């Protein structure tokens, strides 16, 4: 729609706003003067502050993922929503640099993109802004916003709302969102100043389950792939948001295979200190009193103080979780004691599927790595039309278990921490040559004794490489004494438990319900006894305490109706019924919802060209035939009407042939003979023998008279021998004509 057509409508809406919103919003200029002064109109919109409500939370401006910082050049989904039963008739959405007035083009940051032209359009007199296409009641609109280039700084996304005859435009609160540029502080830019080395244990707790993430949960095949990662320097990036997935990341993301990723890590040589590997988990979630959470140990030093890892959510198109360049070096020149991160899934950008079990559909070109959001696609298992945060699917805990070498931070963490470091250092000191590269030790086996008699248990490790054959490598098996269950000198009931995982959602959406949380056994007692500490607890929770005063009692939503069309784009509906009596009060909850639907493409009938002119008669005298042709310009599709005939023929008669002077009886006899021959159902069509004569075989077809657009070919059958008894008209040369090259030119 052109701006010249939009101007009267926008001007009419502006006049409505100005007349309805009382004096503080009214402008002194004539409306046509404002249209002329387009360069300052945006700043006038920004200065409009009529009926401002500092505590109004009916309307919210939401950026997908609720980021505090934007990646320059990245695209975000921006939603403007009204909390039921509120609604708005019109709106204006602007992105402006923080501190700018808005009277110059350079004051505006980034670019909006229209998603639904029926709902939104660019503002006529303020092109950087987005407004409604038609004034009507609505509770939600969505647009895309592409962040400005690097160096822009902080940006304010500001919305104005027109509700009935009231205008809300908030400088602070739910209708203004500040989002600043990522300035690199999320990634380590400075060298690490810590001394010595530190050893850590990383433990992965999967929280992806049908109970917490019920939508379309894949019950049979859910799993976490093998975990692969490394401790590395800042010069090596395994993966990062906004980057492109390497071949190794792609294989983990789509296939759950760590082989290529491990190969890429090991090729980085001195940039990597430790390769981190953990086993796959089938199924994805299982109480840890049944199975321990996977963990691995790794080391860091001053140059290789970052830790990254990733694991695939299976099944999925290319969804993963992990950490990217987690810095374990503190600003105080020490080593972080503990890092806890709740993880949400991210998209590797290599497959464009939208659900757990979408068919393979490679992204071409490859997209950038990005976090999944609740507004990605209605078919996504994480979809939330209100744009809420995705419930974490996993938690990772990184704990320091030892420090080696002289430490240079002056203030120690605490006495217990120092003692633990010293004890771990003394326990783990060995004389393993640096030229011998081993795998991690396996867990201890069960004790060989089932009673309180002394037995022994064993653990193993594998020699992976011997860099110097002249230096012998120590043993790969380790033994220690043990006794049967319940016979340990130490307290056999001691269990090492994980921290509690976040509370589940409340069991009801309104009123008092229950919620639960879980924790897992991180380490079982050495004597093999069962842990008795609780792994689950629950408590009451209250959601919307005033809900019982609402007079609306509604049935659940019905199933979606069939699409309004049998093919192509249409609409479908669902309804619910008000159960509470009308006399209790008005209910403003919506009772019907409509959404777009798409069915297979509509049938397309065959399209043919016009008939050509009739050809000349194939005989120069007597009875013959003439033909005409047409071509197929579009084949039928999706079950449409098939194509009809492309050639037609009809009889023609030029003039009588001269065959001597015969009486009428002779003509009658000849006619009767011709009728008899025609009644033999075409036996003469496929043979070279005719009554009273022998015919030569059909000649080859002549070349087509046209290369395209419909031509003609001919062939002849001539008389080879004529018998004396042959009737005059039964033994003669024959000719056939057919259409050729009927395709369009």
C-alpha positions in Angstrom: 0.0 0.0 0.0 1.5 3.4 -1.0 2.0 6.2 1.5 -0.2 8.4 -0.5 -3.1 6.0 0.1 -2.2 5.6 3.8 -2.0 9.4 4.5 -5.8 10.1 4.9 -6.3 7.1 7.2 -3.3 8.0 9.4 -4.4 11.6 9.5 -7.9 10.6 10.4 -6.5 8.4 13.3 -4.3 11.3 14.4 -7.3 13.7 14.5 -9.2 11.1 16.6 -6.3 10.7 19.0 -5.8 14.5 19.3 -9.5 15.2 19.9 -10.0 12.3 22.4 -6.9 12.7 24.5 -7.6 16.2 25.9 -5.4 19.2 26.0 -2.0 17.9 27.3 -1.7 15.9 24.1 -3.2 18.4 21.7 -0.9 20.2 19.3 -1.2 23.8 18.3 -0.3 23.3 14.6 -2.9 22.6 12.0 -3.0 18.8 11.1 -1.9 19.6 7.6 1.1 21.6 8.9 2.1 18.6 10.9 1.9 16.5 7.8 4.3 18.9 6.0 6.7 18.9 8.9 7.4 15.2 8.7 10.9 15.5 9.9 9.8 16.6 13.4 6.6 14.5 13.6 8.3 11.5 15.3 9.6 13.8 18.0 6.1 15.1 18.6 4.9 11.5 19.0 7.6 11.0 21.6 6.6 14.1 23.5 3.0 12.9 23.8 2.5 12.0 27.5 -1.3 12.1 27.9 -2.9 10.1 30.7 0.3 8.5 31.8 -0.1 5.8 34.4 3.1 5.1 36.3 1.7 1.9 37.8 -0.2 0.6 34.7 0.6 -3.0 34.0 -2.3 -3.8 31.7 0.0 -3.4 28.6 3.5 -4.9 28.2 6.2 -4.5 25.6 8.2 -7.8 25.4 11.4 -8.7 23.5 11.8 -12.4 22.8 14.1 -14.0 25.4 13.9 -10.8 27.5 17.6 -10.0 26.7 19.4 -7.2 28.5 21.8 -6.8 25.6 21.4 -7.1 21.9 23.8 -8.5 19.4 24.4 -5.9 16.6 22.7 -7.0 13.4 20.6 -9.7 15.1 16.9 -9.9 14.7 14.5 -10.1 17.6 10.7 -10.6 17.8 9.0 -7.7 19.6 5.4 -8.2 21.0 2.9 -5.7 22.4 0.3 -7.4 24.6 -2.7 -6.5 26.7 -3.6 -8.5 29.8 -7.2 -9.8 29.6 -9.7 -8.3 29.7 -7.8 -5.2 28.5 -7.4 -4.4 24.8 -6.1 -1.6 22.6 -7.4 -0.1 19.4 -4.3 1.6 18.2 -0.6 1.8 19.0 2.8 3.3 18.0 6.1 1.5 18.3 9.5 3.3 18.1 13.1 2.3 18.7 15.2 5.3 19.6 18.8 5.8 20.9 18.9 6.5 24.6 19.1 10.2 25.2 18.0 11.2 21.7 15.2 13.6 21.0 13.8 12.0 17.9 13.9 15.0 15.5 16.6 13.5 13.3 16.7 10.2 11.3 20.0 9.2 13.1 18.2 9.3 16.4 16.4 6.0 15.5 18.1 2.7 16.0 17.7 -0.5 14.0 14.8 -1.4 11.7 11.4 -2.8 12.2 10.0 -5.5 9.9 6.3 -6.2 9.4 5.1 -9.7 10.1 1.4 -9.4 9.4 0.4 -6.6 7.0 -3.3 -7.0 8.1 -2.3 -5.9 11.6 0.7 -3.5 11.3 2.2 -1.0 8.9 4.9 1.8 8.9 3.6 5.1 10.1 2.9 7.6 7.3 4.5 10.7 8.9 7.1 8.9 10.9 8.6 6.1 8.7 10.8 4.6 11.5 7.7 3.9 13.6 5.2 1.0 13.3 1.5 1.5 13.8 -1.8 -0.4 13.3 -3.2 -1.0 9.8 -6.8 -0.5 10.9 -8.1 0.7 14.3 -9.9 -2.2 16.0 -9.9 -4.2 19.2 -6.8 -6.3 19.6 -4.8 -7.8 22.5 -1.5 -8.6 20.8 0.7 -7.5 17.9 4.2 -8.8 16.8 6.9 -7.3 14.6 10.6 -8.1 14.0 13.3 -5.6 15.1 16.8 -5.8 13.6 19.4 -4.4 16.0 21.6 -1.5 14.8 25.3 -1.9 14.0 28.1 -2.0 16.5 28.8 1.3 18.3 25.1 2.4 18.7 25.0 1.9 22.4 21.7 1.6 24.4 18.3 1.6 22.6 14.9 2.4 24.0 11.9 0.5 22.5 8.9 2.6 23.3 5.2 1.9 22.8 2.1 4.1 22.9 -1.4 2.6 23.4 -4.7 3.9 22.3 -7.5 2.3 24.4 -11.0 3.7 23.8 -10.4 7.4 24.1 -7.3 7.2 26.3 -3.7 7.3 25.3 -0.9 5.7 27.3 2.7 6.5 26.5 5.1 5.5 29.2 8.7 6.6 29.5 9.3 4.0 32.2 7.6 0.8 33.1 6.0 -1.9 31.0 5.7 0.1 27.7 9.4 1.0 27.5 12.2 -1.6 27.2 15.9 -0.6 27.4 18.3 -2.9 25.7 22.0 -2.2 25.3 24.7 -3.4 22.9 26.8 -6.3 23.8 30.2 -4.6 24.5 32.3 -7.7 24.8 32.1 -8.0 28.6 30.4 -11.3 28.3 33.6 -12.8 26.9 37.0 -12.6 28.5 39.0 -9.8 26.9 41.8 -9.6 29.5 44.5 -12.2 30.3 44.0 -14.3 33.4 46.1 -13.1 36.3 45.7 -16.2 38.5 48.7 -18.3 39.5 49.1 -22.1 39.6 46.5 -24.4 38.3 43.1 -25.5 39.4 41.1 -28.7 39.0 37.3 -28.8 38.6 34.5 -31.3 38.4 31.6 -30.5 36.1 28.3 -32.3 36.7 25.4 -32.2 34.3 21.8 -32.5 35.7 19.2 -33.1 33.0 15.9 -31.5 33.9 14.1 -32.1 30.6 11.2 -34.3 31.4 7.5 -34.8 30.5 6.5 -33.5 33.9 8.2 -30.1 33.4 8.0 -29.9 29.6 4.9 -31.8 28.7 4.1 -30.4 25.2 4.9 -33.0 22.6 7.4 -34.7 24.8 9.1 -37.6 22.9 8.5 -40.4 25.4 10.3 -43.2 23.7 13.5 -41.7 22.3 14.3 -38.8 24.6 18.0 -38.6 25.6 21.1 -36.5 26.0 23.9 -37.2 23.6 27.5 -37.8 24.8 28.9 -34.5 26.2 32.0 -33.1 24.6 34.0 -30.0 25.5 37.3 -28.7 26.7 39.2 -26.2 28.9 40.8 -23.8 26.5 42.3 -20.4 25.8 40.5 -17.3 24.6 42.1 -17.8 21.2 39.9 -20.9 20.6 36.0 -20.8 20.3 34.2 -24.1 20.4 30.9 -22.4 19.7 29.2 -19.1 20.5 25.9 -17.4 20.1 25.9 -15.4 16.9 28.5 -17.5 15.3 28.2 -20.3 12.8 28.4 -24.0 13.8 31.5 -25.8 12.8 31.3 -29.3 11.2 31.9 -30.8 14.7 29.2 -28.7 16.3 26.8 -29.7 13.4 27.4 -33.4 14.0 26.7 -33.0 17.7 23.7 -30.8 17.1 22.0 -33.1 14.5 23.4 -36.6 15.2 24.6 -36.4 18.8 28.0 -37.6 17.6 31.0 -36.1 19.4 33.7 -37.7 17.2 34.2 -34.8 14.8 34.0 -32.3 17.6 36.7 -34.1 19.6 38.9 -34.2 16.5 38.5 -30.4 16.1 39.4 -29.9 19.7 42.5 -32.0 19.6 43.7 -30.3 16.5 44.0 -27.0 18.5 47.1 -28.3 20.3 48.4 -26.0 23.0 45.1 -23.9 22.9 43.5 -26.8 24.8 44.4 -28.1 28.2 41.8 -30.8 28.9 39.2 -32.6 26.7 35.9 -33.0 28.6 33.9 -36.1 27.8 30.8 -37.6 29.5 28.5 -40.5 28.4 25.1 -40.2 26.8 22.0 -40.5 28.9 19.1 -42.7 28.0 16.4 -41.6 28.9 17.1 -37.9 29.3 15.8 -37.8 32.8 16.1 -40.4 35.6 16.2 -40.0 39.4 19.7 -40.1 40.5 19.0 -42.7 43.2 18.8 -44.9 40.2 21.6 -43.4 38.1 24.3 -40.9 39.1 24.5 -37.6 37.1 27.3 -37.7 34.5 30.4 -35.7 35.5 34.0 -35.2 34.4 37.1 -33.6 35.8 39.3 -31.1 34.0 42.1 -28.6 34.7 42.7 -24.9 33.9 45.7 -22.7 34.0 46.6 -19.0 33.4 46.4 -19.3 29.6 43.7 -21.9 29.3 41.1 -20.7 31.9 37.9 -21.0 29.8 35.5 -24.0 29.8 33.0 -24.9 27.0 30.9 -28.0 26.3 27.8 -29.0 24.5 25.3 -31.9 24.3 22.4 -32.6 22.0 18.7 -32.8 23.0 17.5 -35.9 21.3 15.4 -36.1 19.3 15.4 -32.6 17.9 16.3 -30.9 14.6 19.6 -29.3 15.9 18.9 -28.3 19.5 21.6 -28.4 22.2 22.5 -27.1 25.6 25.9 -26.2 27.0 28.3 -23.5 28.2 30.4 -21.3 25.9 33.7 -19.9 27.1 32.8 -19.9 30.9 35.7 -18.1 32.6 36.9 -19.7 35.8 39.6 -17.1 36.5 38.4 -14.3 38.9 39.2 -10.6 38.7 40.9 -11.1 42.1 43.5 -13.3 40.4 42.1 -16.5 41.9 40.0 -19.5 40.7 36.2 -19.5 40.9 35.0 -21.8 43.7 31.7 -22.8 42.2 29.6 -22.0 39.1 25.9 -23.0 38.7 24.1 -22.3 35.5 20.5 -23.2 34.4 20.5 -24.0 30.7 17.9 -23.5 28.0 18.2 -25.0 24.5 19.8 -23.3 21.6 19.5 -23.7 17.9 22.7 -24.6 16.0 21.3 -23.0 12.8 21.9 -26.1 10.6 18.4 -27.5 10.4 15.1 -25.5 10.2 12.8 -27.9 11.9 10.4 -26.5 14.5 9.5 -29.5 16.7 11.2 -32.5 18.4 10.7 -34.9 15.5 10.5 -32.6 12.5 11.9 -34.2 9.3 15.4 -33.2 8.2 15.3 -29.8 6.5 18.8 -28.3 6.2 19.0 -24.5 6.6 20.3 -23.0 3.4 22.2 -20.8 3.9 23.2 -21.9 7.4 21.8 -19.7 10.2 23.7 -18.3 13.2 23.6 -20.0 16.5 20.9 -18.6 18.7 18.9 -19.4 21.9 15.4 -20.9 21.3 12.6 -18.6 22.5 9.0 -19.2 23.4 7.8 -17.2 20.3 9.8 -19.1 17.6 6.9 -21.1 16.1 3.4 -22.2 17.3 4.4 -25.8 16.7 7.5 -25.5 18.9 7.3 -27.5 22.2 8.4 -24.3 24.0 5.8 -22.0 22.4 4.2 -19.4 24.7 2.0 -16.8 23.0 2.7 -14.4 25.8 6.5 -14.7 25.2 7.4 -16.0 28.6 10.8 -17.4 29.4 11.5 -21.1 28.6 11.8 -23.4 31.6 15.4 -24.6 31.9 16.0 -28.1 30.6 19.2 -28.7 32.5 21.6 -27.4 35.2 25.3 -27.6 35.2 27.5 -27.3 38.3 31.2 -26.6 38.1 33.0 -27.1 41.4 36.7 -26.5 42.2 38.2 -29.7 43.8 41.8 -28.8 43.9 44.5 -26.1 43.4 48.1 -26.8 42.7 51.2 -24.6 42.7 51.6 -21.3 44.4 48.5 -19.1 44.5 48.8 -15.4 44.0 45.5 -14.0 45.3 46.1 -12.5 48.7 42.8 -13.3 50.4 41.9 -17.0 50.5 38.3 -18.1 50.0 38.0 -19.7 53.4 39.9 -22.1 55.7 37.8 -25.2 54.7 38.6 -24.5 51.0 42.3 -24.3 51.7 42.3 -27.6 53.6 40.3 -29.3 50.9 42.8 -28.1 48.3 45.8 -29.4 50.3 44.1 -32.7 51.0 43.2 -33.2 47.3 46.6 -32.1 46.2 48.3 -34.6 48.6 45.9 -37.4 47.6 46.3 -36.9 43.9 50.1 -36.5 43.7 51.6 -39.3 41.6 54.7 -39.9 39.6 52.9 -40.4 36.2 55.2 -39.2 33.5 53.9 -36.4 31.3 54.6 -38.6 28.2 51.9 -41.0 29.3 48.3 -40.0 28.5 45.6 -41.9 30.3 41.8 -41.8 30.3 40.0 -41.0 33.6 39.8 -43.7 36.2 36.7 -45.8 36.1 34.4 -45.9 39.2 35.4 -48.4 41.9 34.0 -51.9 41.4 31.9 -53.6 44.0 33.9 -55.2 46.9 34.9 -58.8 46.3 33.7 -59.7 49.8 30.0 -59.8 50.6 30.7 -60.2 54.3 32.7 -58.3 56.9 35.8 -60.3 55.8 38.3 -58.1 54.0 38.2 -58.1 50.3 39.4 -55.7 47.6 37.9 -53.6 44.8 39.4 -52.4 41.6 39.3 -49.4 39.2 40.9 -49.1 35.7 42.1 -46.6 33.3 43.2 -46.9 29.7 46.6 -45.9 28.3 45.6 -43.7 25.3 49.1 -42.5 24.1 52.8 -43.1 25.0 54.7 -40.2 23.6 58.1 -41.4 24.6 58.6 -45.2 24.3 61.8 -45.0 26.3 59.9 -43.9 29.4 57.7 -46.7 30.9 54.1 -45.9 31.8 52.7 -46.9 35.2 50.0 -49.4 35.8 46.4 -49.1 34.4 44.7 -50.9 37.3 44.4 -49.8 40.9 43.3 -52.0 43.9 42.4 -51.1 47.5 41.1 -53.1 50.5 37.4 -53.1 51.3 34.7 -55.0 53.3 31.1 -56.0 52.4 28.1 -53.7 52.7 27.6 -52.3 56.2 31.1 -53.2 57.4 32.9 -49.9 56.6 34.7 -48.2 59.4 33.1 -44.9 58.2 29.4 -44.0 58.5 27.8 -46.0 55.7 24.8 -43.8 55.5 26.7 -40.7 54.4 25.4 -39.5 51.0 26.6 -36.7 48.9 23.5 -34.9 47.5 23.0 -32.4 44.7 21.4 -29.1 45.3 17.6 -28.9 44.9 16.5 -28.3 41.3 14.2 -25.4 40.7 10.5 -25.8 41.8 8.1 -27.1 39.2 5.2 -24.9 38.1 2.2 -24.7 40.5 -0.3 -27.5 39.9 -3.1 -25.0 39.2 -3.3 -21.7 37.5 -5.5 -20.0 40.0 -5.7 -20.4 43.8 -3.8 -22.8 46.1 -2.0 -25.8 44.6 1.2 -27.7 45.1 4.6 -27.6 43.6 7.6 -30.0 43.9 11.3 -30.1 43.5 13.9 -32.8 43.3 17.5 -33.4 44.0 19.8 -36.3 43.2 22.4 -38.5 44.8 25.8 -37.2 43.6 27.8 -39.9 45.2 26.7 -43.1 46.9 28.4 -44.4 50.1 31.6 -46.4 49.4 30.2 -49.4 51.1 27.3 -49.7 48.5 24.5 -49.0 51.0 21.3 -47.2 50.0 20.9 -43.5 50.5 18.0 -42.7 52.8 18.0 -38.9 52.4 14.8 -37.5 50.6 15.2 -36.8 46.9 11.8 -35.0 46.5 9.8 -32.5 48.5 6.6 -30.5 47.9 4.9 -27.5 49.3 1.8 -25.4 48.8 1.8 -22.6 46.3 -0.7 -19.8 45.6 -1.4 -18.3 42.2 -3.6 -15.2 41.9 -5.1 -15.1 45.4 -8.1 -13.0 44.1 -9.1 -15.5 41.5 -12.1 -16.8 43.5 -13.7 -13.4 43.3 -13.8 -13.6 39.5 -17.3 -14.5 38.3 -16.1 -16.3 35.2 -16.4 -20.0 35.3 -15.4 -21.3 31.9 -15.3 -24.8 30.3 -12.0 -25.9 28.7 -11.3 -24.8 25.2 -12.9 -27.1 22.6 -10.8 -28.8 19.9 -9.9 -26.6 17.0 -12.5 -26.8 14.2 -11.7 -28.0 10.7 -10.1 -25.4 8.5 -12.6 -23.1 6.8 -11.3 -24.2 3.4 -10.6 -27.5 1.8 -7.3 -26.4 0.4 -4.9 -23.4 0.7 -5.1 -20.8 3.4 -8.1 -20.5 5.7 -9.2 -20.0 9.3 -10.1 -22.4 12.2 -11.9 -21.7 15.5 -12.3 -23.0 18.9 -14.8 -22.0 21.6 -15.5 -22.3 25.3 -18.7 -21.8 27.3 -19.4 -19.5 30.2 -20.6 -21.8 33.0 -21.2 -19.2 35.8 -24.6 -17.5 35.9 -24.8 -14.1 34.2 -26.2 -12.4 37.3 -22.9 -12.9 39.0 -21.4 -10.2 36.9 -20.0 -9.4 33.4 -17.4 -11.8 32.1 -14.9 -10.3 29.7 -12.9 -13.4 29.0 -12.9 -14.3 25.3 -15.2 -17.2 24.4 -13.9 -17.8 20.8 -10.4 -17.8 19.3 -9.6 -17.7 15.6 -6.3 -18.6 14.0 -5.0 -19.1 10.5 -4.6 -22.6 9.0 -3.0 -24.0 5.9 -4.1 -27.2 4.0 -2.5 -28.8 0.9 -2.5 -26.6 -2.2 -5.7 -26.2 -4.2 -6.1 -28.3 -7.4 -5.0 -26.6 -10.5 -6.8 -27.6 -13.8 -4.9 -28.3 -17.0 -4.5 -25.2 -19.2 -4.4 -25.6 -23.0 -3.8 -23.3 -25.9 -6.4 -22.3 -28.5 -7.0 -24.7 -31.4 -5.0 -24.1 -34.6 -6.7 -23.5 -37.9 -7.9 -26.6 -39.7 -5.3 -28.0 -42.0 -5.8 -28.5 -45.7 -7.7 -31.6 -46.8 -5.4 -34.6 -47.2 -7.1 -35.5 -50.5 -7.1 -33.4 -53.7 -10.4 -34.9 -54.7 -13.1 -37.1 -53.2 -13.5 -37.6 -49.5 -10.6 -37.0 -47.1 -10.0 -35.5 -43.7 -8.5 -32.4 -42.1 -7.0 -31.9 -38.6 -6.4 -29.2 -36.0 -4.2 -29.3 -32.9 -3.6 -27.5 -29.6 -0.9 -27.7 -26.9 -0.7 -28.0 -23.1 0.5 -24.7 -21.6 0.2 -25.9 -17.9 -0.1 -29.5 -16.7 -2.7 -30.2 -14.0 -1.4 -30.1 -10.4 -2.6 -31.3 -7.0 -5.4 -33.4 -8.4 -6.8 -30.8 -10.9 -8.7 -31.7 -14.1 -6.5 -33.6 -16.5 -5.6 -32.4 -20.0 -8.1 -33.2 -22.8 -7.3 -34.2 -26.4 -4.7 -32.3 -28.3 -5.8 -33.3 -31.8 -9.1 -33.3 -33.7 -10.0 -34.5 -37.2 -13.1 -34.1 -39.4 -14.1 -35.2 -42.9 -13.6 -33.0 -45.9 -14.6 -33.3 -49.6 -13.1 -31.1 -52.3 -14.7 -32.4 -55.5 -15.6 -35.7 -57.1 -12.7 -37.6 -58.6 -12.9 -38.4 -62.4 -13.3 -42.2 -62.7 -15.0 -42.6 -66.2 -18.6 -42.8 -67.2 -20.4 -45.6 -65.3 -24.0 -46.1 -65.1 -25.9 -45.6 -61.8 -26.1 -49.4 -61.2 -22.3 -49.6 -61.2 -22.0 -46.7 -58.7 -24.5 -48.4 -56.5 -22.5 -51.6 -56.6 -19.3 -49.8 -55.7 -21.0 -48.1 -52.8 -22.3 -51.4 -51.5 -18.8 -52.9 -51.7 -17.3 -49.9 -49.8 -20.0 -50.3 -47.0 -19.0 -54.0 -46.6 -15.3 -53.1 -46.3 -16.0 -50.5 -43.6 -18.1 -53.0 -41.6 -15.2 -55.3 -41.1 -14.2 -53.3 -38.0 -10.9 -52.1 -39.3 -9.3 -55.4 -40.1 -7.6 -53.7 -43.0 -5.9 -51.1 -40.6 -3.0 -53.3 -39.4 -2.4 -55.5 -42.5 -0.7 -55.0 -45.8 -3.3 -57.3 -47.6 -6.5 -55.9 -49.1 -9.3 -57.8 -51.0 -8.1 -58.3 -54.5 -4.5 -56.9 -54.0 -1.3 -57.2 -52.1 0.1 -54.1 -50.4 3.6 -53.1 -49.5 4.4 -52.3 -45.8 3.7 -48.9 -44.4 6.6 -46.4 -45.2 8.3 -44.5 -42.4 6.7 -41.4 -41.0 7.8 -38.2 -42.7 9.5 -35.5 -40.7 7.2 -33.2 -38.7 6.1 -30.1 -40.6 6.8 -28.0 -37.5 9.4 -28.1 -34.7 6.9 -27.0 -32.0 3.3 -25.7 -31.7 1.7 -28.8 -33.5 2.7 -30.2 -36.9 1.8 -33.1 -39.2 3.5 -36.3 -40.2 2.4 -38.7 -43.1 3.1 -42.3 -44.2 2.0 -44.3 -47.3 1.0 -47.8 -48.1 1.2 -48.6 -51.8 -0.2 -51.4 -54.0 2.3 -54.1 -54.8 0.1 -56.5 -56.9 -3.4 -56.2 -58.1 -5.5 -59.3 -58.9 -7.8 -59.5 -61.9 -10.8 -60.2 -59.6 -10.2 -57.0 -57.6 -13.0 -54.5 -57.5 -12.2 -51.2 -58.9 -12.3 -49.3 -55.6 -10.8 -51.8 -53.2 -7.2 -51.8 -54.3 -5.5 -48.4 -54.1 -2.7 -46.6 -52.3 -3.4 -45.5 -48.7 -2.2 -42.5 -46.6 -2.2 -41.8 -42.8 -1.7 -38.4 -41.0 -0.9 -37.8 -37.4 -0.1 -34.8 -35.2 3.5 -34.2 -33.9 5.5 -31.7 -31.8 2.4 -30.5 -30.0 4.4 -28.9 -27.2 4.4 -25.1 -26.9 7.1 -23.1 -28.7 
